[in-house]
Amino acid sequence: IGLTKSVALEVARTNITCNAVCPGWVLTPLVDAQIKARMERKGTSYHEETASLVGEKMPSARPATVEEMGHACCYLASPSSRSTNGLKLNIDGGWVAGTIGGSEKVAKL
């Protein structure tokens, strides 16, 4: 993130921006396989294991989709974001918002 901010400042007077997309859990084939393995091992449903695995870190207990990541990147690559520079865009279902003092413990609502 420090590099993102440094580059953003360096290029601030140009038509270049520098931002960071910071995802939490994203439902990729790898994560899907992890959920299914846990499901088989524990005899639980896909929904239960998704909420259990993802909910360990993300208060939403719902993984982001690849499409959500893509939409965020499309925005950052579009002319609409020309004043968006040095941004740390968390797409993490509240993971960062739910941490206590930077720890990995999720605040319970």
C-alpha positions as CSV (number, residue, x, y, z in Angstrom):
1,I,0.0,0.0,0.0
2,G,2.9,2.3,0.7
3,L,4.2,1.7,-2.9
4,T,0.7,2.5,-4.2
5,K,0.6,5.8,-2.4
6,S,4.1,6.7,-3.4
7,V,3.4,6.0,-7.1
8,A,0.1,7.9,-6.8
9,L,1.9,11.0,-5.6
10,E,4.6,10.7,-8.2
11,V,2.1,10.6,-11.1
12,A,-0.5,12.9,-9.6
13,R,0.0,15.6,-12.2
14,T,-0.2,13.2,-15.1
15,N,-3.1,11.2,-16.6
16,I,-1.9,8.1,-14.7
17,T,-3.4,6.9,-11.5
18,C,-2.2,4.1,-9.1
19,N,-4.7,2.3,-6.8
20,A,-4.8,-1.0,-5.0
21,V,-7.7,-3.6,-5.0
22,C,-7.5,-5.5,-1.8
23,P,-9.8,-8.6,-1.8
24,G,-10.9,-10.7,1.0
25,W,-12.1,-14.2,0.2
26,V,-13.1,-14.5,-3.5
27,L,-15.1,-17.5,-4.8
28,T,-12.5,-18.9,-7.1
29,P,-12.2,-22.6,-8.1
30,L,-9.5,-23.0,-5.4
31,V,-11.9,-21.6,-2.7
32,D,-14.7,-23.7,-4.1
33,A,-12.6,-26.8,-3.7
34,Q,-11.7,-25.9,-0.1
35,I,-15.4,-25.4,0.7
36,K,-16.3,-28.7,-0.8
37,A,-13.5,-30.6,1.0
38,R,-14.6,-29.1,4.3
39,M,-18.2,-30.0,3.4
40,E,-17.4,-33.6,2.7
41,R,-15.2,-33.9,5.8
42,K,-17.8,-32.5,8.2
43,G,-21.0,-33.6,6.4
44,T,-22.4,-30.1,6.2
45,S,-24.0,-28.1,3.4
46,Y,-22.1,-25.9,0.9
47,H,-23.8,-22.8,2.4
48,E,-22.9,-23.8,6.0
49,E,-19.2,-24.4,5.1
50,T,-19.0,-21.2,3.0
51,A,-20.3,-19.2,5.9
52,S,-18.0,-21.0,8.3
53,L,-14.8,-20.6,6.3
54,V,-15.4,-17.1,5.0
55,G,-17.0,-15.9,8.2
56,E,-13.8,-16.6,10.1
57,K,-12.5,-13.3,8.6
58,M,-15.3,-11.6,6.8
59,P,-18.3,-10.4,8.8
60,S,-20.5,-10.8,5.7
61,A,-19.7,-14.5,5.7
62,R,-20.1,-14.3,1.9
63,P,-17.1,-14.5,-0.5
64,A,-16.8,-11.8,-3.2
65,T,-17.3,-13.0,-6.7
66,V,-14.7,-12.8,-9.5
67,E,-17.2,-10.5,-11.2
68,E,-17.2,-8.1,-8.3
69,M,-13.4,-7.9,-8.5
70,G,-13.7,-7.3,-12.2
71,H,-16.2,-4.5,-11.9
72,A,-14.0,-2.7,-9.3
73,C,-11.0,-3.0,-11.7
74,C,-13.1,-1.8,-14.6
75,Y,-14.1,1.3,-12.6
76,L,-10.5,2.0,-11.7
77,A,-9.5,1.7,-15.4
78,S,-12.3,3.9,-16.6
79,P,-12.3,7.7,-17.2
80,S,-14.8,8.0,-14.3
81,S,-11.9,7.2,-11.9
82,R,-9.5,9.8,-13.1
83,S,-9.5,11.6,-9.7
84,T,-9.2,8.3,-7.8
85,N,-5.6,8.1,-7.0
86,G,-3.8,6.3,-4.1
87,L,-6.9,4.4,-3.1
88,K,-6.8,1.2,-1.2
89,L,-10.1,-0.4,-2.2
90,N,-11.1,-3.2,0.2
91,I,-13.5,-5.6,-1.3
92,D,-13.6,-7.9,1.7
93,G,-17.1,-8.1,3.1
94,G,-16.1,-6.0,6.1
95,W,-12.9,-7.8,7.1
96,V,-10.9,-4.7,7.6
97,A,-13.8,-2.8,9.2
98,G,-14.3,-5.7,11.6
99,T,-10.7,-6.0,12.9
100,I,-9.8,-4.8,16.3
101,G,-6.7,-2.7,16.5
102,G,-5.3,-4.3,13.3
103,S,-5.6,-7.8,14.8
104,E,-7.0,-10.7,12.8
105,K,-9.9,-11.1,15.3
106,V,-13.2,-10.2,13.8
107,A,-15.4,-7.9,15.8
108,K,-18.7,-9.6,16.7
109,L,-21.7,-7.5,15.8
